[in-house]
Amino acid sequence: MSARAEANKTLVLDAFDTLFVQRDFEAAARYWSADYIQHSAFIEPGRDGLFSLVRGITDLRFEHGLIVADDAFVMLHSRYSWSARPRAWVGVDIVRVADGQLAEHWDVLQDEATLDESLSKRPMFGMSFPKGDA
């Protein structure tokens, strides 16, 4: 893997931790480009749309798993949960990095299946199903 891809993986993990875990919006603004392009159907445009969403979910829990990078693109397998949603979202965030900042974002999200719903009987995220599943 190239040094650039490794650096971009670190950058994305640091950015997501700063915004979603630490909830430090001032520090997070340094990671997201002022011209940030948002492709998600669930988030208003730009960096402000993303930050507004996160501000509005006070009990948001973010967990990350596998991360893969190919030059300027980073893909991060994640779980997002909060009390207003009956189920966590498990998804892949795809981020384009430019000039040392997160410049563009796409995501693929789906409700996390329970053990009873999973035909494979394998969790969608991590090594076990969320607590409380049958």
C-alpha positions in Angstrom: 0.0 0.0 0.0 1.3 3.5 -0.8 2.3 5.9 1.8 -0.4 8.3 0.6 -3.1 5.6 1.1 -1.8 4.9 4.6 -1.8 8.6 5.5 -5.4 9.0 4.1 -6.6 6.0 6.3 -5.1 7.7 9.4 -6.6 11.0 8.4 -10.1 9.6 7.9 -10.0 7.7 11.2 -8.8 10.8 13.0 -11.5 12.9 11.4 -14.3 10.5 12.1 -13.2 10.1 15.7 -12.9 13.9 16.2 -16.4 14.5 14.9 -18.5 11.4 15.8 -16.8 10.4 19.1 -15.1 13.5 20.6 -17.8 15.7 19.1 -15.2 18.5 18.7 -16.7 20.5 15.9 -14.0 23.2 15.9 -11.3 20.6 15.5 -13.4 18.6 13.0 -13.7 21.7 10.7 -9.9 21.3 10.1 -10.5 17.8 8.7 -13.4 18.6 6.4 -12.9 20.9 3.4 -15.0 24.1 3.3 -16.0 22.9 -0.2 -16.9 19.4 1.1 -19.3 17.5 -1.3 -22.0 15.3 0.4 -23.6 12.5 -1.7 -25.6 10.9 1.2 -29.4 10.9 0.9 -29.6 11.4 4.7 -27.4 14.4 5.2 -27.9 18.0 4.1 -25.3 19.4 1.7 -21.7 20.3 2.6 -19.7 20.3 5.8 -22.4 22.3 7.6 -25.0 19.7 6.8 -22.9 16.9 8.3 -22.0 18.9 11.4 -25.7 19.9 11.9 -26.8 16.3 11.7 -24.2 15.2 14.3 -25.0 18.1 16.6 -28.7 17.1 16.5 -28.0 13.5 17.6 -26.7 13.9 21.1 -26.4 10.1 21.9 -24.8 9.1 18.6 -22.5 6.1 18.9 -20.0 5.5 16.1 -17.9 2.3 15.8 -15.5 1.6 12.9 -14.2 -1.7 11.6 -12.4 -2.5 8.4 -10.8 0.4 6.6 -9.4 0.2 3.0 -7.6 2.9 1.0 -6.7 3.2 -2.7 -4.8 6.4 -3.2 -7.3 9.3 -2.6 -10.3 7.1 -1.7 -10.9 5.5 1.7 -13.7 3.1 2.5 -14.7 2.6 6.2 -17.0 -0.1 7.5 -19.0 1.4 10.4 -21.9 1.1 12.7 -24.0 4.2 13.7 -26.5 3.9 16.5 -28.7 6.3 18.6 -31.8 6.2 20.6 -34.2 7.7 17.9 -33.4 4.7 15.6 -34.9 1.3 16.5 -31.8 -0.3 14.8 -28.3 0.7 14.2 -27.1 1.5 10.7 -24.3 -0.6 9.4 -22.6 0.8 6.3 -19.6 1.8 4.3 -18.5 5.4 4.1 -16.5 6.2 1.0 -14.4 9.4 1.3 -12.3 11.2 -1.2 -9.3 13.0 0.3 -7.8 16.0 -1.4 -5.2 18.4 -0.1 -5.1 16.7 3.3 -8.9 17.1 3.9 -12.0 15.1 3.4 -13.4 16.5 0.2 -16.2 14.2 -0.8 -18.4 11.5 0.7 -20.7 8.7 -0.3 -22.3 6.1 1.9 -24.2 2.8 1.7 -26.3 2.2 4.8 -28.7 -0.5 5.9 -30.4 -1.5 9.1 -28.5 -4.0 11.1 -30.1 -7.4 11.0 -30.7 -9.4 14.2 -29.6 -13.0 14.7 -33.1 -14.2 14.0 -33.3 -12.2 10.7 -29.8 -13.2 9.5 -29.9 -16.1 7.1 -26.2 -16.5 7.4 -26.3 -16.3 11.2 -23.3 -14.1 10.9 -23.2 -10.5 12.2 -23.1 -7.6 9.8 -20.6 -5.7 11.9 -17.9 -7.1 14.2 -17.8 -10.6 15.6 -21.1 -10.7 17.4 -24.6 -9.5 17.2 -25.7 -6.5 19.3 -26.7 -7.2 22.8 -30.3 -8.1 23.2 -30.6 -10.1 20.0 -32.2 -13.5 20.2 
